[in-house]
Amino acid sequence: METTVYFAVAEALTNVAKHSGAMHCWVTVATGPVRVGVDIVDDGSGGAHVAKGHGLSGLADRVRACGGTLTVTSPNGGPTTIRAELPV
């Protein structure tokens, strides 16, 4: 699970740097007794999506393999929020 959280943050930050045009990005990790949640939010241009052949698709597969979920909210014009929730 720890490795998946690491890769979720790393992949999301890579996407922010390469594609978003964001000036700011925030990473929040919150743990509970049964789940860990990771939010990566940027103030970029939006338009990110989970589609085959893109980095977020592989990330979604990795999170699902650990029993978690990945949600991407990224309307055109931004902001983008990537949320991963995984069992502890």
C-alpha positions in Angstrom: 0.0 0.0 0.0 2.8 2.4 0.9 4.4 1.9 -2.5 1.1 2.5 -4.3 0.6 5.8 -2.4 4.2 6.8 -3.3 3.6 6.1 -7.0 0.2 7.8 -7.0 1.8 11.0 -5.7 4.8 10.7 -8.0 2.7 10.1 -11.1 0.3 12.9 -10.3 3.1 15.4 -9.7 4.7 14.4 -12.9 1.5 15.1 -14.8 1.2 18.4 -13.0 4.7 19.4 -14.1 4.4 18.1 -17.7 0.8 19.0 -18.7 -1.2 21.2 -16.4 0.5 24.6 -16.5 -0.3 24.9 -12.8 1.3 27.5 -10.6 0.4 25.7 -7.4 -0.2 22.1 -6.4 -1.2 20.6 -3.0 -0.8 17.1 -1.7 -2.8 15.9 1.3 -2.4 12.4 2.8 -4.9 11.4 5.5 -4.9 8.1 7.3 -7.7 6.4 9.2 -8.1 3.1 10.9 -9.1 1.3 7.7 -8.2 3.6 4.8 -5.7 6.1 3.6 -6.7 8.9 1.3 -4.4 10.9 -1.0 -5.5 14.1 -2.7 -3.4 15.9 -5.3 -4.9 19.2 -6.4 -3.5 21.7 -8.9 -4.7 25.0 -10.2 -3.8 24.2 -13.8 -5.8 24.1 -17.0 -7.6 20.8 -16.4 -8.5 18.2 -19.0 -6.8 15.3 -17.3 -8.5 11.9 -17.8 -8.1 8.2 -17.1 -7.8 6.7 -20.6 -5.9 3.7 -21.9 -2.3 4.5 -22.8 -2.1 7.4 -20.4 -0.2 7.5 -17.1 -3.4 7.9 -15.0 -4.8 4.7 -16.5 -1.8 2.7 -15.2 -2.1 4.5 -11.9 -5.8 3.6 -11.7 -4.9 -0.1 -12.4 -2.3 0.0 -9.7 -4.7 1.5 -7.1 -7.4 -1.0 -8.0 -5.0 -3.9 -7.6 -4.5 -2.9 -4.0 -8.3 -2.8 -3.5 -8.6 1.0 -3.8 -10.2 3.6 -6.0 -8.8 6.4 -8.1 -11.0 9.4 -8.9 -10.0 12.2 -11.3 -12.0 15.4 -11.5 -10.5 17.7 -14.1 -12.9 20.0 -16.0 -11.5 22.0 -18.9 -10.1 25.2 -17.4 -9.3 23.4 -14.1 -8.7 22.8 -11.4 -7.7 19.1 -11.3 -8.2 16.8 -8.3 -6.8 13.3 -8.2 -8.0 11.2 -5.2 -6.7 7.8 -4.3 -8.3 5.8 -1.5 -6.7 2.6 -0.4 -7.3 0.1 2.4 -4.8 0.1 5.2 
